[in-house]
Amino acid sequence: MFPEDLIAGLKNVHAYAVTPFKTGNLLSLDLDGLAGNLEFLIKSGVKVINIGGGTGEINALTDDELLSLAETALQVAGDRALIVPSLRGNLKSACDLAPKMEKLGARIVLAMPPYIRHAVPENPDGIVEYFRIVAESSDLPLLPYNTQAWPAEFFERLAEIKQIIGIKDPCQSPHGLFIAIRRLGSRFVWIGNKRHQAGVLQLRFQAGIEGFTAGLINFVPEFELELFRAVTSGDIGKTIKLQEQLAPLEHLRDVHGDAALPKAGLDLRGLTGGSVRAPRVNVSKEGRQALSAELKKLRLDD
């Protein structure tokens, strides 16, 4: 049902781009800054870029802003990278945005789940119905984002919705995800994530994930791309070493936030980071100093 090049293209590193705002005016997007950041990622070799996701501060963005971000990203990338715009976890918003994203030229969208207190509901029928209705709003393949530790049985129900091409899973319930992968196999493209402190990425690939998401890639793309090459080639030693090198950055992101830390990193590398929108908080002076020190260790302080 899905184009083979799209399926193959998703089995990669998924960069989650930040959303730059204009200096002195947090209520306006800096689309020129976004374009420059995307050029940096693409020229570094990044092939899949999510726009307006969690790292992109989706909950602080309007529908019109999500469209503007997608339009800019699609124009900048052309056929050089796969752009994955985001739909918020609101049924009306998602159904309004999906056909507009399709008209802009998007090939796929990330579908955030409806907000149900970030827990597994006793009756999942509502979430299944949510994705079924969103799927009917356009012809775009959907990549749902699991934030609710879905059990394997729920993945099987999602597999009945033909437009769902894959799952973006944070691996909070790795055993349940492994069971789902064993049951459904190639029905989905399985995109996981990693926590560099623990050095678990190689284990998650052994469990069956085929790509991973990355926020640090905004300012250290060379390391995240090398990590993907190492883990997919079976070089476990190098995979572990790279995760150990990136672990301090992961720790700083945990402390300062998934959007604020990458923005500070972009600033330090001469790109466009800037401020986050409230209620997020910018990286402190001490945090920036710690981040600068880590970049020097990686020889990325120019």
Secondary structure, DSSP 8 states (H G I E B T S, - for coil): ---HHHHHHHSSEEEE----EETTEEEEE-HHHHHHHHHHHHHHT--EEEESSTTTTGGG--HHHHHHHHHHHHHHHTTSSEEEEEE-S-HHHHHHHHHHHHHHT-S-EEE----STTS--S-THHHHHHHHHHHHT-S--EEEB--S---HHHHHHHTTSTTB-EEE---SSHHHHHHHHHHHGGGSEEEE---TTTT-HHHHHHHT--EEEESGGGT-HHHHHHHHHHHHHT-HHHHHHHHHHHHHHHHHHHHH-TTHHHHHHHHHTTS------TTS----HHHHHHHHHHHHHTT---
